[in-house]
Amino acid sequence: MIGCLIGEVLALEAPTVLLNVNGVGYEIDTPLSTFCQLQKGQKVTLWTHLAVREDAQLLYGFLNQQEKIIFRTLLKVNGVGPKMALGILSTLSVEMLVHTVENGDVKTLVKVPGVGAKTAERLMIELRDRFKAFTVGGTSSTSTTTQIQFAGNSAVAEAEAALQSLGYKPLEAQKLVNVAKGDFTEASDIIRAALKSMNK
């Protein structure tokens, strides 16, 4: 099992990070809370989860162990796969997710792409007891001011692609980005604004 990888960011294409570890490039899918804190050339430690399927071996990475633990906990819920788990962690910070579950806030959970009312109810039931064992810190991983350098695509296009990778339909992603983009010139800022707008 690969527990973590330490290396240099070679490329970023939301939500995938290409990490150079001693000359080997690892493709790692991340939640946007992690992705938005990375930039090309940065040396970083990503706490990883390896998923082995018949047709692929997939790596998922997180900047802190707490997100990795929550990700694995989400995967234990019936009907929740890696894509939905990444979508949940991209839309809600760990603190907000725990708070949402503790308060039975179904309306917040259904804002996550792919999470309908039934799935949200199931998440509430199955996560409530499991989350009682967690101690959530006071620092949100989505509060970073680090900017991302994107090559080729415009910031708006990159932000839309990132949201679509989480399960949003093209028109939904476009609408969120149009509302959020404002005067932002970096995709990371647009993505953060779009995610915040969903939680209002």
Buried (B, 14 or more C-beta within 10 A) or exposed (E): EBEEBEBBBEEBBBBBBBBBEEEEEBEBBBBBBBBBBBBBEBEBBBBBBEEEEEEEEBBBBBBBEBBBBBBEBBBEBEEBEBBBBBBBBBBBBBBBBBBBBBEBBBEBBBBBBBBEEEBBBBBBEBBEEBBEEBEBEEEEBBEBEEBBBBEEBEBBEBBBBBBBBBBBEEEBBBBBBEEBBEEBEBBBBBBBBBBEEBEE
